[in-house]
Structures are given as C-alpha cells and as structure tokens.
Amino acid sequence: MKLDVITPPLGTPITYDQFAAHARLPDTNDKDYCLLTIKDAVSFAESEIDGSLFPQTLQMTSYHRPHHGVVPLWRGPVQSIVSVTLDGNLMDSSAYDLRCNGNSDYLYFYNISLSVPIVIQYVAGYPVDNNGLCHIPADLRRALLIQTSQFYEFREGQATRTLSQVQNGLQRIYDKYKRTSLIG
C-alpha cells in the first residue's frame, strides 16, 4: 500500500493564542519558534496515534486484493470518501460504505469483484468549524499543549527536570486514540 497527501492540512489543531495562554508566555518575541513547536508537536502526536488531526485529503493505493471486500483506511479519522477507483475505473458510491470500528475506519465493498489497484481518496482528520478551530477531543488538545510546551521549554537541552512522568501521561492519552486495524 501507498499513502500520499493530496491536500495538506491548512492549519493546526491548536493555535498560537491557545499555546501562549497555556504556556503563559509574557510576550510574542518567540512567535515563529512557537509555531514551529506546535507543528512539531502535532507531527509527533500524529505519528503516535497513527492518525490525522487537522483535516487533509489523502490518497491510499492498494495493489493487493482486500480481505473479504474490506479495506482498512490509514490515518483517520475519516470524514468522507472523495473517490474510489478500481483498476482506473471510478466507482459509484453505492458500491461501498464507510464504517468505523473503534479507532479505525474501513471501506466495505458490496458484491463486487475487486480488481487492483484500488485507489481511495478521502478526507481524514477531526472536524473544523466556521472559525477554523479544529474539534479534537479535549484530552488530546491538552496533550498537544503539554507536548508543545515541552518542545518549547526544553529546546536548549539545559533542563534539569525529568520528563518521564509527563511523557507517560501523554503516552496514555496518545494510546487512547491510536489507530488500530482489525484486519491483517
């Protein structure tokens, strides 16, 4: 399988203002660096949960026939299916159904002989409101704020505190949202 980003995220699930309030930053002299640490924390969180936070359009290409007509979709949560093609032919949306099981999303095909490659374009990530705010779960938002704070605070490597207790707490949150596949 292959996964490509068609449309990258147009924002981040936490804003500079949210981070600045959380970290109690006295001024904005480090705004550019803070924005980089936010992106780093989001990237780290997405790798930990094997998912997407801010919506983006992905294209997954499979060169293997799916098991029982079911294709697990990577890096959800999946908001919508944009298109599905089988061996270069666009499929009608009545031929498949998007389903979620736990923290994973699957495309179920109905009574169809599946040829390869299967190319699925979909939008993955948490919903964004009209104000551009991403609606990730509250504990995941807190984990991102804490992770960003750590990246910001420990940027020079001169910290004397241990991170193990904080990291264990964050890992528990990330594990809660980790994408899993029930299909081998």
Phi, psi and omega in degrees: 000155181225141179233127179237146174270118180272311176234113181291165177302139181264008180192193177232156182287347172233145182262166176301316181298320177296317179294315181300320177293317180298315184274357182053050180288130183286334181211181183249023180298334182257022186303315181299318179293321178299318179297323176294318180292327175297313179299319178296318180294321178296315178300317179298312181298317180297324178289326179291321181266354184053044183216185179246142177258293178276138185306141176208156178263125181244155174231118179253130179243125178245133179254013180238144177293135182289150178286118179055032177071021182241129179241117174288137180260133183276154169056045175287196005289140183274125178273319183198158174263127179275310180198157175225129175236141175244120179050039177088356182256125179294132181265148172286142183294345177285352182271355181211166182217137176271128179226153179242138175226107184067234179262020182231150180244145183224149172254119180258126179261140182260125170034059184224141173276113186270122175256162182243155004282153173257122180243120183239121172258134181207160176262125181238146179131172179278154183298151177241135180276182183296340179270003179083011180271129181276132184261071174276159178302148186302319181290327177290323175297316178297319179298319178296319178296318179293316179299316178298318178299319179296314179299322180290311185292323186259025184293333183262357177069021182253011183285148180252348180285153175275144180261355190299317181292317179296316181299320179298320178295317178295319181299323177298320178293313180299320180298327179298329183253006181299133178285133179233153177241130178272357181249132183281000000 
